[in-house]
Each structure stands twice: as structure tokens, then as C-alpha cells.
Amino acid sequence: MDIIVLKNSDMGIIAIFIALLSFVLYRMKVGYSSEILIAAVRNFIQLIFLAYILQFIFNNDEPWQLLLISIVMLLIAGWEIHLRQEYRLKRRQSLWIGTLSLSITTFFLTWFSLQVVIMPEPWYTPQYAIPMLGILLGNTMNGISLGMNTMTQNIYQQRHIIEQRLMLGQTAQESIRDIRNASIRTGLIPIVNSMAVAGLVSLPGMMTGQILSGTEPMIAVYYQIMIYYLITASSGFSIVISTWQISRSVFDERDRLIISRLSKK
Amino acid sequence: MPANNLIKHQLVIKNLNFSNTIDSLSSSFSLSAQSGDIIGISGTSGVGKSIFLKGLADLIPHQGFVQLNNQVQNDIAPHQWRKQLMLVPAESQWWHDTVQEHFVAIDEQYLSKLNLNKEILAKPIHQLSTGEKQRLSILRALELQPKVLLLDEVSANLDLQNSMQLEQVIVDYVKEQQAIAIWVSHDSHQLERVATKRLNMTLDGLG
């Protein structure tokens, strides 16, 4: 099947609708029209730039370039998690916890799926490695952001309950367990929901892209299922790791809740 | 409550202070008490009464020496310490849906002594009045049989009759269990009724 190639002029035609939306919102005084334009322009520039980088890496096939871009992607995702936290742990601990839990699960699962499941030759072939890592990082980042944010918010709001439970002789971990478990569930809700309704309500993005560019539906679907499972596992484990780390960071060595370790953004 | 082994308890506090962690509080507190003692503490607000109790329960960072019987505070696990020196705050917190989930196996005798009927156990927490919560939070603490009760304005929202019933339950507990109570209250009549020894807290300490 031939791939129909889209051109700059095609982008321009579609962009008319963005401009139209922006204009309507401007006339309605919604106050969001410039944000939409800026986001659309950023989207164009960033993705064109990415295409050049990917093209470059695909052509060169140098492992160190792959490693470099992986690390850059990870750091940006880690920073994004940090930015989304309403309450942050002192001494940049939120940044460390987010980035670390993100890297452990996404790097491992990307490596594992390349080595054991997809098995390109060599396993780090950029055409497979970069999209896999990218989609895992992006989705796991959302899960961690939500899980960590829920956790710190609840710790702050329920600090008196935590202290009351300590007063009654519970250990630090017992006193915070309910909050941690609720935060893990909250962090997992979006991905589990989207996994559950996939194919019924929505056509998943990755599969849609593959099909549009000529891949047979069955092949695309298998890739999509794999991605769902990986995203869910990656999000779940990193949410568990990051919330566990937070639950340790807010207590001192005598199981005392030190609420001043959380500061509002 | 089942009869306890009636060992005498001895609480020693030397120079408990918060000068490294709370800038506004430079005073240092010393006190000793033994089984049967109910130490009533009064003092103007802001003088550090609640902080003093929180330090005893090891809930906030502090310096100084606190020892119960032969155990120094820092030598035993914090949750074990807090089971022995239990703080009951003025405003209690509840995290399960219903009352009874917060108890192990409540003694219904105690409920009636506090003018509560046992239907209250099935009630959702949000239906409780402040006064009901206050009485129940005392029972929740007594059930865990602490050796030292740290009471912070525990009857602030009760009328005189309910307050006196609560006092009686606590006084009986201290007697029967050979426990110690450190009772912070702004109500000097109350301290008159319950305390075996009264102290006034000022910015210079306890005296």
C-alpha cells in the first residue's frame, strides 16, 4: 500500500480551523485564543524539529546518540512532573523522586520489550527504541504527576489525621497507608479507564497513526495492545515507587510528620 | 478495662525544650510524676502547653530528657512510646466512616458512664457533635491502655455535667490502672476537681 504523503500546504489548510477557533474564542472574550495559537505553533515547530533529529539518528545508527536523546527525553519528562506538583518536597526531592521512579520503570520496560518481544536487530535500533521509550515516558509521566500530586495534596490536607493516628500508636507507614493507597488508585484511573474502553469509544492514537500510514489493522492492533500493557505496568510501578518514596520523605527518623517539608508551589 | 498488673510508673522530664526548632519558645520544662498522679497544668495561651504535650508524645522535634520507668524516649520505637504516653488533643480526628471502626472492642459500660448509648457506634462520623467526638476520643485512647495520658483541653466543648462525667472516667482510669495523667486545661475549677498536683506554665517553665 502506498503512503499518502502530507505536505506543508496540507498543514496550512488544516491550521485554518485552529485559526477559526482562536478567532471565535477571541470574539467571545473567552481569553484563551492566543494560548491556542501559540500551542499550535509550538506543536508544529517541536515536531518538525523532532522529525529532523529522528531522521538524523536513524541515518547514523550510533548508539551514543540514542542514549543521549533518551536521557534528554527523560530529564524533560522529570522536569514536567516537578512543574505539575502543587505541593513540593523541600530540597528538590520531588524532582528526584519523580525522575528516578520514571527512569527505573520506563528504561527497564523499553529494554525488556525490545530484547524479548519485538527483537529488532540490534535491539537498540532507533526506529523501535525511540518511539517505544517516548510513548512510555509520556504516559508514565502523566501517571506519576497525578499520583504524586494527589499524595502530597492529601498529606497536607489530612495532616491532622496522620498525626492523630500517630498519637494512637500507629507507625508512620500505618498512619499514611490509606492516603498512599488512594493516591495510587487515583494515579492509575486514567490509564486503566482508557485501556478498558479502547476500541469501543476511541481509536487509540498510535494504532490510528499506523493504520493511516498503511499498516494492516491486525498488526497495528497487536502493537497497540502491547503498548497499553507496557504503559499500564510502567505507570503502575512508578506510581507505587514514587508514592512510597513520598511517604518516607515526610517523616523524620522518629516517625514524626514534618509537614514543613512540603511547600506550596 | 481488664485489671492491669499494678506496676508503679515513674515519669521523669528534664529540661524538655524546643529552642532549636521553635524560635518563639525558649522555655524549658522539668517535671516528675508517678502512678496515680494527675498533674494539672494551666497557663495563658501561647505559652507552649500543647507543644509541651506534643514533645512528650514525641510528635515534634525537641531536646531534653524524657524517661518512663527505665526507658528513655529515644531508646524505644516511636510508636511504642506513643502507645504508652498517649496524647488526646482538643480536636479529635476520625478517618473511617463509622465510629466503631475506630475501636478494637469498646466497653459499653464506658459509653453509659459518658452518657452515650451504644447506637452511636454505628453512626457515621459526620453525624457526631463536637462534644460526642470529644468523649469518644477519650474512650478510644483509654481502650489502648496508655500508662501516661496527655490531655489537651479534652472537655472544652462539654457542658458541666458531661464534663464532670468525663473527668470521673479519667480519674477512675488513673486510679485503677495506676496510670499518670498530665492534664492541660484553661478551666481552673476543673483542675481543682481532678488534679493531685497543679502547675502553672509560664515563659520561664513549669512552676
Interface residues (C-beta under 8 A of the other chain):
Chain A: Q158 H160 I161 E163 Q164 R165 L166 M167 L168 G169 Q170 T171 A172 E174 D178 D252 R254 D255 R256 L257 I258
Chain B: A57 D58 L59 I60 P61 N74 A77 P78 H79 Q80 R82 K83 M86 L87 V88 P89 E91 S92 Q93 W94 W95 R140 A141 L144
